[in-house]
Amino acid sequence: MTVEVSAYKWVPDFAQGFVRDLRVRWALEEAGVPYRADLIDVMNKGAAYSDWQPFAQVPAYRDGEVEMFESGAIVIYLAGKHEALAPRDGAGQARVITWVLAALNSIEIHVAQLGAIDVFHAGEAWTKERRPQVIADITQRLQQLSDWLGDKPYLEGRFTAGDLMMATVLRELDRTELLSKYANLDAYLDRCTARPAFKRAMDAQLQPFRENEPA
Ligand SMILES: N[C@@H](CCC(=O)N[C@@H](CS)C(=O)NCC(=O)O)C(=O)O
């Protein structure tokens, strides 16, 4: 069966290039696995979609053997199958799983709060009080990540699904100044997103947005 990934037909400008199907598309591109995007309407997903993704979000994934949701789980699953995404030895794979979860649970958890403050709840009174602490939390994590990375090209030396996930999280800070204070993280993000597989994944996400732009 063809690998299928759910994605949106169109999203508003601020979300274009950031919808989380990008993570799965990128992993599949790195692994050289062809796939089909099942495009759904963000405003009208249809009741049946919740059978595939219980929270009615994207991405969801299926390949004939498994049916999954959660971008992190899907990327970890793919890393287990493809050397392009993780070493084949158990210890190496354990490190990759660790970094995928670190990206999501130790860094994105803070970065997502900044998105809530600056984008989804922009201008609301409570955001003024909350924002400084969120910035402090992100800054601490970036410093720690920068210290870990040092002058390595990737988190574990070679590119893995851990870098893929970390780069998609760090990209969420692109509209802030926070990342540019860490030259090695800035260069790391550029290195990850310069990969041809990332560019193909990005093009594939953006193409339907151009074709389905509301009149
Ligand atoms: N934890 C989920 C989050 C998925 C998610 O937030 N999807 C967003 C797009 S990036 C979505 O579908 N939002 C629309 C909605 O919630 O209705 C994952 O990583 O897969």
Ligand as a Chemical Component Dictionary entry (heavy atoms), coordinates in Angstrom:
data_LIG
# 
_chem_comp.id                   LIG 
_chem_comp.type                 NON-POLYMER 
_chem_comp.pdbx_formal_charge   0 
_chem_comp.three_letter_code    LIG 
# 
loop_
_chem_comp_atom.comp_id 
_chem_comp_atom.atom_id 
_chem_comp_atom.alt_atom_id 
_chem_comp_atom.type_symbol 
_chem_comp_atom.charge 
_chem_comp_atom.model_Cartn_x 
_chem_comp_atom.model_Cartn_y 
_chem_comp_atom.model_Cartn_z 
_chem_comp_atom.pdbx_ordinal 
LIG N1  N1  N 0 0.924  16.740 18.925 1  
LIG C1  C1  C 0 0.412  16.765 17.582 2  
LIG C2  C2  C 0 -0.005 18.183 17.242 3  
LIG C3  C3  C 0 -0.642 18.250 15.881 4  
LIG C4  C4  C 0 -1.069 19.673 15.578 5  
LIG O1  O1  O 0 -0.943 20.600 16.418 6  
LIG N2  N2  N 0 -1.599 19.864 14.377 7  
LIG C5  C5  C 0 -2.065 21.189 13.989 8  
LIG C6  C6  C 0 -1.339 21.666 12.745 9  
LIG S1  S1  S 0 0.377  21.887 13.073 10 
LIG C7  C7  C 0 -3.534 21.114 13.613 11 
LIG O2  O2  O 0 -3.972 20.200 12.946 12 
LIG N3  N3  N 0 -4.278 22.147 14.027 13 
LIG C8  C8  C 0 -5.664 22.324 13.675 14 
LIG C9  C9  C 0 -6.583 21.888 14.746 15 
LIG O3  O3  O 0 -6.140 21.613 15.873 16 
LIG O4  O4  O 0 -7.773 21.847 14.469 17 
LIG C10 C10 C 0 1.483  16.253 16.599 18 
LIG O5  O5  O 0 2.660  16.563 16.835 19 
LIG O6  O6  O 0 1.149  15.563 15.625 20 
# 
loop_
_chem_comp_bond.comp_id 
_chem_comp_bond.atom_id_1 
_chem_comp_bond.atom_id_2 
_chem_comp_bond.value_order 
_chem_comp_bond.pdbx_ordinal 
LIG N1  C1  SING 1  
LIG C1  C2  SING 2  
LIG C1  C10 SING 3  
LIG C2  C3  SING 4  
LIG C3  C4  SING 5  
LIG C4  O1  DOUB 6  
LIG C4  N2  SING 7  
LIG N2  C5  SING 8  
LIG C5  C6  SING 9  
LIG C5  C7  SING 10 
LIG C6  S1  SING 11 
LIG C7  O2  DOUB 12 
LIG C7  N3  SING 13 
LIG N3  C8  SING 14 
LIG C8  C9  SING 15 
LIG C9  O3  DOUB 16 
LIG C9  O4  SING 17 
LIG C10 O5  DOUB 18 
LIG C10 O6  SING 19 
# 
